Amino acid sequence: MTDEPGPDTERHLREALRHLGAAQDDDDLRKTHAVALEEVSNTVSSVLREYEGDE
């Protein structure tokens, strides 16, 4: 395993963000699920920002 993420990592993280955004838009989610999704989304966004800052 390498320390540096490849282009696939960034693509997968961006795809995860799109899926999380779609799930958050679903009105059937319970509030606890919405909070959990927001936390995951924030974490993925932070990882992407770090990745972009390292380039």
N, C-alpha and C positions, 0 to 999 in steps of 0.2 A: 504494500500500500504506500502511496506517496503522500507527502504533506500538502501538495498543491492540488486543488480541485481542477478537473478538466472541464472542457466545454459541456460535457454531458451533465456534470453537477449543476452548473448554472441553469441549463435547460430544464432539468428536473425540478429545481427549486422554483423557477418561474412558473412551471406547470402546476406545482403544488399550490402556489399563491393563487393562480386562476381558479383551481378547484375549491380552495378555501373561500375565496370571494363568492363563488357561486353558492356554496353551502350557506354562507352568511345571509345571502339574499333569500334563502328559503324560509318562508314565514312559519313553517312547521317546527323549526328548531326550538328546543327549550332554551331558556336563558342560560343555564349552565353550559350547554353545548356552545352557545354563541360566545360566551366568555372564553371557553377553552379554545375555540377556533381563532378568536382574536389573539390569544397568547401565542399560539402556534404561528399564526400569520406574522406577528411581530418578530418572532424569533427567526423565521425564514427570511424576512426582510432584512434583519440585522446581519445575517450571514451573507446575504447578497451584497449589502453595502460594504462589508469587510472585504469580500472577494473583489469587488470592483475597485476598492481603494488600494488593493495590493497589486493591481495590474500596472 
